[in-house]
Amino acid sequence: MHKEISWRSTLIGAVGMLMIMATIALVVILTGSYNVAADERHTTPVEWALSTSMENSVRARAENVQPPPTFTSTMISAGGAEYKAMCQHCHGGVGAAKEEWVKGMRPQPPALASAAKEWQPAEIFWLVKHGVKATAMPSFGDTHEDATIWNIVAFVKAMPSMSAEQYAAYAAESGSHSEEGEGAAHSH
Ligand code: HEC
């Protein structure tokens, strides 16, 4: 009998706690009290929640992505041109700085010359194809074929072991960037 009562009160306590938390969350959402300004840091718990969600979401979804068996030098060099045209301004390169205005972004685009080590090729593919919601990271899947995205992945994975001279030697794609891949087969 006594045991049953303590069980019940624990349950009531837990439900009450959840209701209080949901009410607080709703008040924060409806009153606009959370500052969305990009020039102010997130609070530590929000930053943790966002970055952990992003990481786990990408890792879980990339499990179904099958990378090509090897990255050839042709792929790396084709990817270099794409990278310099579409990624360098936000992520920088080896010995190539990000654009000045990137400082105003939150979250900050990491320097891929080192951050690329922490991601598997399939995860980088997924990130480039689908992008990251509510960040400046765009999805390139609608405008670029999977083969082009794999070239970019090949280049990004090669960056951590590149010297600034090697990086600079890759040709930048000239002026008009071709937007291929419209209506091409998409894999997820
Ligand atoms: C307009 C700026 C912008 C452009 C252009 C851009 N990115 Fe990003 N990228 C971001 C931001 C911001 C993040 C951080 C997202 C986050 O932390 O949730 C990011 C994250 C990433 C990540 C995950 C890195 C990490 O450690 O969190 C990869 C990989 C990546 N981008 C690759 C690319 C590639 C490759 C390209 C070019 C095809 C590209 N990005 C173009 C802004 C950009």
py3Dmol code that shows the C-alpha trace and the ligand (Angstrom):
import py3Dmol

protein = """\
ATOM      1  CA  MET A   1       0.000   0.000   0.000  1.00  0.00           C
ATOM      2  CA  HIS A   2       2.692   2.435   1.088  1.00  0.00           C
ATOM      3  CA  LYS A   3       4.779   1.504  -1.933  1.00  0.00           C
ATOM      4  CA  GLU A   4       1.889   2.206  -4.301  1.00  0.00           C
ATOM      5  CA  ILE A   5       1.367   5.715  -2.887  1.00  0.00           C
ATOM      6  CA  SER A   6       5.038   6.664  -3.302  1.00  0.00           C
ATOM      7  CA  TRP A   7       4.899   5.394  -6.891  1.00  0.00           C
ATOM      8  CA  ARG A   8       1.892   7.549  -7.582  1.00  0.00           C
ATOM      9  CA  SER A   9       3.373  10.667  -6.045  1.00  0.00           C
ATOM     10  CA  THR A  10       6.578  10.223  -8.064  1.00  0.00           C
ATOM     11  CA  LEU A  11       4.498   9.992 -11.226  1.00  0.00           C
ATOM     12  CA  ILE A  12       2.441  13.056 -10.332  1.00  0.00           C
ATOM     13  CA  GLY A  13       5.666  14.920  -9.512  1.00  0.00           C
ATOM     14  CA  ALA A  14       7.229  13.985 -12.850  1.00  0.00           C
ATOM     15  CA  VAL A  15       4.157  14.970 -14.852  1.00  0.00           C
ATOM     16  CA  GLY A  16       3.904  18.255 -12.925  1.00  0.00           C
ATOM     17  CA  MET A  17       7.566  18.980 -13.609  1.00  0.00           C
ATOM     18  CA  LEU A  18       7.091  18.331 -17.348  1.00  0.00           C
ATOM     19  CA  MET A  19       4.083  20.637 -17.445  1.00  0.00           C
ATOM     20  CA  ILE A  20       6.039  23.413 -15.741  1.00  0.00           C
ATOM     21  CA  MET A  21       8.912  22.976 -18.212  1.00  0.00           C
ATOM     22  CA  ALA A  22       6.546  22.976 -21.205  1.00  0.00           C
ATOM     23  CA  THR A  23       4.886  26.152 -19.887  1.00  0.00           C
ATOM     24  CA  ILE A  24       8.250  27.890 -19.465  1.00  0.00           C
ATOM     25  CA  ALA A  25       9.249  26.859 -23.007  1.00  0.00           C
ATOM     26  CA  LEU A  26       5.958  28.168 -24.400  1.00  0.00           C
ATOM     27  CA  VAL A  27       6.337  31.486 -22.552  1.00  0.00           C
ATOM     28  CA  VAL A  28       9.895  31.880 -23.930  1.00  0.00           C
ATOM     29  CA  ILE A  29       8.662  31.120 -27.471  1.00  0.00           C
ATOM     30  CA  LEU A  30       5.605  33.379 -27.355  1.00  0.00           C
ATOM     31  CA  THR A  31       7.173  36.397 -25.646  1.00  0.00           C
ATOM     32  CA  GLY A  32      10.300  36.465 -27.841  1.00  0.00           C
ATOM     33  CA  SER A  33      12.523  36.504 -24.777  1.00  0.00           C
ATOM     34  CA  TYR A  34      15.201  34.326 -26.440  1.00  0.00           C
ATOM     35  CA  ASN A  35      17.523  36.619 -28.392  1.00  0.00           C
ATOM     36  CA  VAL A  36      18.002  35.339 -31.963  1.00  0.00           C
ATOM     37  CA  ALA A  37      20.614  38.009 -32.812  1.00  0.00           C
ATOM     38  CA  ALA A  38      23.592  36.451 -34.595  1.00  0.00           C
ATOM     39  CA  ASP A  39      26.020  38.858 -32.931  1.00  0.00           C
ATOM     40  CA  GLU A  40      25.353  37.376 -29.508  1.00  0.00           C
ATOM     41  CA  ARG A  41      26.382  33.873 -28.401  1.00  0.00           C
ATOM     42  CA  HIS A  42      23.781  31.221 -27.646  1.00  0.00           C
ATOM     43  CA  THR A  43      23.477  30.298 -23.973  1.00  0.00           C
ATOM     44  CA  THR A  44      25.629  27.272 -23.147  1.00  0.00           C
ATOM     45  CA  PRO A  45      22.716  24.769 -22.928  1.00  0.00           C
ATOM     46  CA  VAL A  46      21.232  25.993 -26.227  1.00  0.00           C
ATOM     47  CA  GLU A  47      24.626  25.833 -27.939  1.00  0.00           C
ATOM     48  CA  TRP A  48      25.116  22.300 -26.629  1.00  0.00           C
ATOM     49  CA  ALA A  49      21.612  21.246 -27.738  1.00  0.00           C
ATOM     50  CA  LEU A  50      22.037  22.671 -31.257  1.00  0.00           C
ATOM     51  CA  SER A  51      25.518  21.352 -31.954  1.00  0.00           C
ATOM     52  CA  THR A  52      24.803  17.906 -30.480  1.00  0.00           C
ATOM     53  CA  SER A  53      21.553  17.611 -32.477  1.00  0.00           C
ATOM     54  CA  MET A  54      23.373  18.625 -35.650  1.00  0.00           C
ATOM     55  CA  GLU A  55      26.179  16.130 -35.136  1.00  0.00           C
ATOM     56  CA  ASN A  56      23.930  13.183 -34.238  1.00  0.00           C
ATOM     57  CA  SER A  57      21.439  13.986 -36.981  1.00  0.00           C
ATOM     58  CA  VAL A  58      24.164  14.014 -39.643  1.00  0.00           C
ATOM     59  CA  ARG A  59      25.881  10.863 -38.341  1.00  0.00           C
ATOM     60  CA  ALA A  60      22.595   8.915 -38.235  1.00  0.00           C
ATOM     61  CA  ARG A  61      21.462   9.967 -41.711  1.00  0.00           C
ATOM     62  CA  ALA A  62      24.845   9.483 -43.384  1.00  0.00           C
ATOM     63  CA  GLU A  63      24.805   5.787 -42.467  1.00  0.00           C
ATOM     64  CA  ASN A  64      22.869   5.031 -45.660  1.00  0.00           C
ATOM     65  CA  VAL A  65      25.312   6.926 -47.883  1.00  0.00           C
ATOM     66  CA  GLN A  66      27.732   4.711 -49.833  1.00  0.00           C
ATOM     67  CA  PRO A  67      31.019   6.445 -50.716  1.00  0.00           C
ATOM     68  CA  PRO A  68      32.988   5.550 -53.869  1.00  0.00           C
ATOM     69  CA  PRO A  69      35.780   3.002 -53.212  1.00  0.00           C
ATOM     70  CA  THR A  70      38.609   5.523 -53.742  1.00  0.00           C
ATOM     71  CA  PHE A  71      39.127   9.214 -54.349  1.00  0.00           C
ATOM     72  CA  THR A  72      41.230   9.673 -57.494  1.00  0.00           C
ATOM     73  CA  SER A  73      43.458  12.690 -58.162  1.00  0.00           C
ATOM     74  CA  THR A  74      41.070  13.654 -60.992  1.00  0.00           C
ATOM     75  CA  MET A  75      38.224  13.804 -58.472  1.00  0.00           C
ATOM     76  CA  ILE A  76      40.294  15.838 -56.020  1.00  0.00           C
ATOM     77  CA  SER A  77      41.313  18.330 -58.654  1.00  0.00           C
ATOM     78  CA  ALA A  78      37.752  18.718 -60.021  1.00  0.00           C
ATOM     79  CA  GLY A  79      36.568  19.141 -56.421  1.00  0.00           C
ATOM     80  CA  GLY A  80      39.201  21.826 -55.833  1.00  0.00           C
ATOM     81  CA  ALA A  81      37.685  24.064 -58.484  1.00  0.00           C
ATOM     82  CA  GLU A  82      34.211  23.608 -56.988  1.00  0.00           C
ATOM     83  CA  TYR A  83      35.485  24.154 -53.453  1.00  0.00           C
ATOM     84  CA  LYS A  84      37.204  27.410 -54.344  1.00  0.00           C
ATOM     85  CA  ALA A  85      34.061  28.658 -56.109  1.00  0.00           C
ATOM     86  CA  MET A  86      31.459  27.602 -53.527  1.00  0.00           C
ATOM     87  CA  CYS A  87      32.984  26.898 -50.126  1.00  0.00           C
ATOM     88  CA  GLN A  88      36.195  28.841 -49.603  1.00  0.00           C
ATOM     89  CA  HIS A  89      34.556  32.184 -48.808  1.00  0.00           C
ATOM     90  CA  CYS A  90      32.808  30.655 -45.794  1.00  0.00           C
ATOM     91  CA  HIS A  91      35.182  27.837 -44.758  1.00  0.00           C
ATOM     92  CA  GLY A  92      38.565  29.189 -45.877  1.00  0.00           C
ATOM     93  CA  GLY A  93      41.236  26.916 -47.344  1.00  0.00           C
ATOM     94  CA  VAL A  94      44.833  25.995 -46.557  1.00  0.00           C
ATOM     95  CA  GLY A  95      46.500  29.396 -46.223  1.00  0.00           C
ATOM     96  CA  ALA A  96      43.312  31.030 -47.570  1.00  0.00           C
ATOM     97  CA  ALA A  97      41.246  33.081 -45.113  1.00  0.00           C
ATOM     98  CA  LYS A  98      37.469  33.175 -44.854  1.00  0.00           C
ATOM     99  CA  GLU A  99      35.766  36.365 -46.101  1.00  0.00           C
ATOM    100  CA  GLU A 100      35.554  39.218 -43.593  1.00  0.00           C
ATOM    101  CA  TRP A 101      31.712  39.044 -43.327  1.00  0.00           C
ATOM    102  CA  VAL A 102      31.837  35.421 -42.218  1.00  0.00           C
ATOM    103  CA  LYS A 103      32.760  36.727 -38.746  1.00  0.00           C
ATOM    104  CA  GLY A 104      29.117  37.817 -38.407  1.00  0.00           C
ATOM    105  CA  MET A 105      27.752  34.266 -38.744  1.00  0.00           C
ATOM    106  CA  ARG A 106      26.500  32.176 -35.868  1.00  0.00           C
ATOM    107  CA  PRO A 107      27.209  29.297 -35.860  1.00  0.00           C
ATOM    108  CA  GLN A 108      30.624  29.954 -37.394  1.00  0.00           C
ATOM    109  CA  PRO A 109      31.581  27.846 -40.421  1.00  0.00           C
ATOM    110  CA  PRO A 110      34.531  25.769 -39.160  1.00  0.00           C
ATOM    111  CA  ALA A 111      37.889  25.839 -40.974  1.00  0.00           C
ATOM    112  CA  LEU A 112      37.545  22.624 -42.970  1.00  0.00           C
ATOM    113  CA  ALA A 113      41.304  22.334 -43.454  1.00  0.00           C
ATOM    114  CA  SER A 114      41.261  20.909 -39.909  1.00  0.00           C
ATOM    115  CA  ALA A 115      37.580  20.177 -39.138  1.00  0.00           C
ATOM    116  CA  ALA A 116      37.320  17.757 -42.101  1.00  0.00           C
ATOM    117  CA  LYS A 117      39.300  15.202 -40.076  1.00  0.00           C
ATOM    118  CA  GLU A 118      36.375  14.794 -37.693  1.00  0.00           C
ATOM    119  CA  TRP A 119      33.878  13.758 -40.376  1.00  0.00           C
ATOM    120  CA  GLN A 120      33.641  10.594 -42.474  1.00  0.00           C
ATOM    121  CA  PRO A 121      33.355  11.070 -46.279  1.00  0.00           C
ATOM    122  CA  ALA A 122      29.697   9.924 -46.197  1.00  0.00           C
ATOM    123  CA  GLU A 123      28.947  12.556 -43.533  1.00  0.00           C
ATOM    124  CA  ILE A 124      30.583  15.354 -45.524  1.00  0.00           C
ATOM    125  CA  PHE A 125      28.615  14.206 -48.593  1.00  0.00           C
ATOM    126  CA  TRP A 126      25.384  14.337 -46.591  1.00  0.00           C
ATOM    127  CA  LEU A 127      26.225  17.803 -45.188  1.00  0.00           C
ATOM    128  CA  VAL A 128      26.989  19.255 -48.632  1.00  0.00           C
ATOM    129  CA  LYS A 129      23.977  17.638 -50.296  1.00  0.00           C
ATOM    130  CA  HIS A 130      21.421  18.573 -47.620  1.00  0.00           C
ATOM    131  CA  GLY A 131      22.907  21.547 -45.739  1.00  0.00           C
ATOM    132  CA  VAL A 132      22.100  22.415 -42.094  1.00  0.00           C
ATOM    133  CA  LYS A 133      18.798  24.086 -41.145  1.00  0.00           C
ATOM    134  CA  ALA A 134      18.865  27.520 -39.481  1.00  0.00           C
ATOM    135  CA  THR A 135      22.584  27.968 -40.170  1.00  0.00           C
ATOM    136  CA  ALA A 136      24.358  29.513 -43.160  1.00  0.00           C
ATOM    137  CA  MET A 137      25.307  26.024 -44.445  1.00  0.00           C
ATOM    138  CA  PRO A 138      23.422  25.673 -47.770  1.00  0.00           C
ATOM    139  CA  SER A 139      22.214  22.437 -49.394  1.00  0.00           C
ATOM    140  CA  PHE A 140      23.852  21.855 -52.766  1.00  0.00           C
ATOM    141  CA  GLY A 141      21.827  18.754 -53.696  1.00  0.00           C
ATOM    142  CA  ASP A 142      19.283  20.553 -55.883  1.00  0.00           C
ATOM    143  CA  THR A 143      21.905  22.227 -58.027  1.00  0.00           C
ATOM    144  CA  HIS A 144      24.712  19.648 -58.085  1.00  0.00           C
ATOM    145  CA  GLU A 145      24.922  16.024 -59.163  1.00  0.00           C
ATOM    146  CA  ASP A 146      26.057  13.428 -56.650  1.00  0.00           C
ATOM    147  CA  ALA A 147      29.248  12.895 -58.687  1.00  0.00           C
ATOM    148  CA  THR A 148      30.139  16.591 -58.343  1.00  0.00           C
ATOM    149  CA  ILE A 149      29.479  16.459 -54.595  1.00  0.00           C
ATOM    150  CA  TRP A 150      31.761  13.403 -54.270  1.00  0.00           C
ATOM    151  CA  ASN A 151      34.525  15.394 -56.028  1.00  0.00           C
ATOM    152  CA  ILE A 152      34.089  18.126 -53.411  1.00  0.00           C
ATOM    153  CA  VAL A 153      34.201  15.527 -50.618  1.00  0.00           C
ATOM    154  CA  ALA A 154      37.411  14.099 -52.111  1.00  0.00           C
ATOM    155  CA  PHE A 155      38.966  17.563 -52.033  1.00  0.00           C
ATOM    156  CA  VAL A 156      37.741  18.385 -48.509  1.00  0.00           C
ATOM    157  CA  LYS A 157      39.160  15.095 -47.149  1.00  0.00           C
ATOM    158  CA  ALA A 158      42.480  15.814 -48.893  1.00  0.00           C
ATOM    159  CA  MET A 159      42.768  19.339 -47.429  1.00  0.00           C
ATOM    160  CA  PRO A 160      44.099  18.446 -43.952  1.00  0.00           C
ATOM    161  CA  SER A 161      47.269  16.979 -45.499  1.00  0.00           C
ATOM    162  CA  MET A 162      47.759  19.758 -48.079  1.00  0.00           C
ATOM    163  CA  SER A 163      50.357  22.530 -47.933  1.00  0.00           C
ATOM    164  CA  ALA A 164      49.345  26.101 -48.755  1.00  0.00           C
ATOM    165  CA  GLU A 165      51.320  25.798 -52.025  1.00  0.00           C
ATOM    166  CA  GLN A 166      49.525  22.605 -53.028  1.00  0.00           C
ATOM    167  CA  TYR A 167      46.183  24.196 -52.159  1.00  0.00           C
ATOM    168  CA  ALA A 168      46.981  27.308 -54.187  1.00  0.00           C
ATOM    169  CA  ALA A 169      48.009  25.184 -57.186  1.00  0.00           C
ATOM    170  CA  TYR A 170      44.490  23.799 -57.646  1.00  0.00           C
ATOM    171  CA  ALA A 171      42.783  25.848 -60.343  1.00  0.00           C
ATOM    172  CA  ALA A 172      39.864  27.933 -59.212  1.00  0.00           C
ATOM    173  CA  GLU A 173      36.794  27.533 -61.382  1.00  0.00           C
ATOM    174  CA  SER A 174      36.666  30.530 -63.695  1.00  0.00           C
ATOM    175  CA  GLY A 175      33.859  33.090 -63.408  1.00  0.00           C
ATOM    176  CA  SER A 176      30.543  31.503 -64.343  1.00  0.00           C
ATOM    177  CA  HIS A 177      29.948  28.455 -62.229  1.00  0.00           C
ATOM    178  CA  SER A 178      28.006  25.742 -64.060  1.00  0.00           C
ATOM    179  CA  GLU A 179      24.846  24.650 -62.285  1.00  0.00           C
ATOM    180  CA  GLU A 180      24.510  21.104 -63.514  1.00  0.00           C
ATOM    181  CA  GLY A 181      22.395  18.330 -62.116  1.00  0.00           C
ATOM    182  CA  GLU A 182      18.877  19.729 -62.585  1.00  0.00           C
ATOM    183  CA  GLY A 183      16.555  16.768 -62.764  1.00  0.00           C
ATOM    184  CA  ALA A 184      19.381  14.261 -62.391  1.00  0.00           C
ATOM    185  CA  ALA A 185      18.856  11.089 -60.389  1.00  0.00           C
ATOM    186  CA  HIS A 186      19.102  11.775 -56.685  1.00  0.00           C
ATOM    187  CA  SER A 187      20.136   9.279 -54.056  1.00  0.00           C
ATOM    188  CA  HIS A 188      19.589   9.807 -50.347  1.00  0.00           C
TER     189      HIS A 188
END
"""
ligand_1 = """\
43
HEC
C 27.434 30.857 -46.694
C 28.405 30.133 -45.937
C 28.677 28.687 -46.243
C 28.979 28.125 -47.477
C 28.994 28.802 -48.824
C 29.288 26.742 -47.203
N 29.178 26.468 -45.873
Fe 29.564 24.694 -44.946
N 28.973 25.459 -43.175
C 28.560 26.761 -42.965
C 28.206 26.916 -41.565
C 27.695 28.178 -40.914
C 28.415 25.660 -40.936
C 28.212 25.300 -39.458
C 26.880 24.567 -39.271
C 26.680 24.122 -37.843
O 27.566 24.263 -37.010
O 25.598 23.591 -37.553
C 28.908 24.765 -41.980
C 29.255 23.458 -41.772
C 29.863 22.646 -42.698
C 30.410 21.330 -42.421
C 30.417 20.661 -41.042
C 31.685 21.107 -40.339
C 31.700 20.975 -38.840
O 32.740 20.526 -38.301
O 30.706 21.341 -38.209
C 30.946 20.865 -43.590
C 31.670 19.531 -43.806
C 30.727 21.882 -44.601
N 30.061 22.940 -44.028
C 31.147 21.784 -45.910
C 30.901 22.760 -46.877
C 31.305 22.625 -48.259
C 32.104 21.466 -48.814
C 30.860 23.742 -48.905
C 30.949 24.052 -50.370
C 30.324 23.096 -51.259
C 30.218 24.587 -47.908
N 30.261 23.958 -46.701
C 29.687 25.853 -48.184
C 28.532 27.775 -43.896
C 28.777 27.621 -45.245
"""
view = py3Dmol.view(width=600, height=400)
view.addModel(protein, "pdb")
view.setStyle({"model": 0}, {"cartoon": {"style": "trace"}})
view.addModel(ligand_1, "xyz")
view.setStyle({"model": 1}, {"stick": {}})
view.zoomTo()
view.show()
